[in-house]
């Protein structure tokens, strides 16, 4: 299992466009991937779940990955978040 945290720096937070791109990227991996804010944990491969977190600028999210390709997925999703959020 891998996990990392990321503080959102985009002034608009995790809004529709980057959330959709994040879900699309997460969906390319076999591993189970979740994203959480506070106590709420959701499937990172489901757009409505990710949008339901209502992540704003300054919020910290935790990404948890578990599966056969978790190492690659972790590196790729961390890079995505740094570049887009």
Number of C-alpha atoms within 10 A of each C-alpha: 13 13 16 14 14 15 17 20 17 16 11 12 18 24 17 14 9 16 22 18 14 22 20 15 16 23 16 10 17 14 20 18 24 20 21 19 17 10 6 9 17 20 18 25 22 17 17 15 16 25 16 10 17 12 20 16 15 13 15 15 18 16 21 21 24 17 14 13 13 20 15 11 23 22 11 13 17 15 12 15 17 13 8 15 20
